[in-house]
Amino acid sequence: MVVDPWGEVLAEAGPGEQVLSVELDPARVAATRVDFPVLRDRVLGLPTPSRAAPAASAAPAAGSPPGA
């Protein structure tokens, strides 16, 4: 299934495996990017679960000697 950002189904496959080919109107893509500017709001380099910093090790229990 190919769906545009507004939820309109542009192409739909049958019940078996199928390759869909859809022609996109470049003017409609440009207009959608103006009306729905998701790329403008993205922030590159934010930590993700796979790139997050490792958790800090737990602090030693009260009364434990340093390094224990």
Order of alpha helices (4+ residues) and beta strands (2+ residues): beta-beta-alpha-alpha
